[in-house]
Amino acid sequence: MSNESPTKMQLSELYENGKHRRYSLLFSINGGAFAIAKLLTGESGHAGVVLGALSLKELSAGMALMTIVMVIDIYAFGEKMRKNLPDAFGPVGKAVLLLLGSLITLGWIIVGFGKAA
């Protein structure tokens, strides 16, 4: 094991890879859950396939919470990386993350608790 500190290029690569993995996970989880939500709602006028005792409201509440937890994780990762890489996770990155997280969470709230649900 080496005592050498990572270079700025290595830190930048680590940051980009970590960010990419976390955002991919956020979108993959939500995309899969939105597909399940579509199965639960079915077509207009027809009940969807129910998976176990899971209701659309329960799925939506769980996914809204999961999205919030994922946003907190991505934010904490960005802040941690910023300590060693000052150009990482600036105001624009924070705004993008918070807006994406808010929009996805709002989407889940509308899916589960909107008038059509």
C-alpha positions in Angstrom: 0.0 0.0 0.0 1.4 3.4 -1.0 1.5 6.5 1.1 1.2 8.7 -2.0 -1.8 11.0 -2.2 -4.0 10.7 -5.3 -3.4 13.2 -8.1 -5.9 15.8 -9.0 -6.6 13.8 -12.2 -7.2 10.6 -10.2 -9.5 12.5 -7.8 -11.4 14.0 -10.7 -11.9 10.5 -12.2 -13.0 9.1 -8.9 -15.5 11.9 -8.5 -16.9 11.5 -12.0 -17.2 7.8 -11.7 -18.9 8.0 -8.3 -21.3 10.7 -9.4 -22.2 8.7 -12.6 -22.9 5.5 -10.6 -25.0 7.3 -8.1 -27.1 9.2 -10.6 -27.5 6.0 -12.7 -28.7 4.2 -9.6 -31.2 7.1 -8.8 -32.6 7.0 -12.3 -32.6 3.2 -12.6 -34.5 2.7 -9.3 -37.1 5.3 -10.2 -37.5 4.1 -13.8 -38.2 0.6 -12.6 -40.6 1.7 -9.9 -42.5 3.9 -12.4 -42.9 0.8 -14.6 -44.3 -1.1 -11.6 -46.6 1.9 -10.9 -47.9 1.6 -14.4 -48.7 -2.1 -13.8 -50.5 -1.2 -10.6 -52.7 1.4 -12.3 -53.3 -0.5 -15.6 -55.2 1.1 -18.4 -57.9 3.7 -18.0 -61.0 2.1 -16.6 -59.3 -1.2 -15.9 -57.6 -2.3 -12.7 -53.9 -3.0 -12.9 -52.1 -6.2 -11.8 -51.5 -5.9 -8.0 -48.2 -7.3 -6.8 -48.9 -8.8 -3.4 -50.6 -6.3 -1.1 -48.6 -3.3 -2.4 -50.8 -0.3 -3.2 -49.9 2.5 -5.5 -49.8 4.9 -2.5 -47.4 2.7 -0.6 -45.1 2.4 -3.6 -45.2 6.1 -4.2 -44.5 7.0 -0.6 -41.6 4.5 -0.5 -40.1 5.8 -3.7 -40.5 9.4 -2.7 -38.6 8.5 0.5 -36.0 6.5 -1.4 -35.4 9.4 -3.8 -34.9 11.8 -0.9 -32.4 9.3 0.7 -30.5 9.0 -2.7 -30.3 12.8 -3.1 -28.9 13.1 0.4 -26.3 10.4 -0.4 -25.3 12.1 -3.7 -25.1 15.4 -1.9 -22.9 14.0 0.9 -20.7 12.3 -1.7 -20.3 15.6 -3.5 -19.5 17.5 -0.4 -16.9 14.9 0.7 -15.2 15.0 -2.7 -15.2 18.8 -2.7 -12.9 18.7 0.3 -10.1 17.2 -1.8 -11.3 18.6 -5.2 -12.4 22.2 -4.7 -13.8 22.5 -8.3 -16.2 19.6 -7.7 -19.9 19.8 -6.8 -20.3 23.6 -7.1 -23.5 25.6 -6.9 -24.8 24.5 -10.3 -24.3 20.8 -9.5 -26.1 21.3 -6.2 -28.9 23.1 -7.9 -29.2 20.4 -10.6 -29.3 17.6 -8.0 -31.8 19.3 -5.7 -34.1 20.2 -8.7 -34.0 16.7 -10.1 -34.6 15.2 -6.7 -37.5 17.6 -6.1 -39.1 16.8 -9.5 -38.8 13.1 -9.1 -40.2 13.3 -5.5 -43.1 15.5 -6.7 -43.8 13.1 -9.5 -44.1 10.2 -6.9 -46.4 12.4 -4.7 -48.6 13.1 -7.7 -48.7 9.5 -8.8 -49.7 8.2 -5.4 -51.7 11.0 -3.9 -53.0 13.0 -6.9 -56.7 13.2 -7.8 -56.3 10.4 -10.4 -54.8 8.0 -7.8 
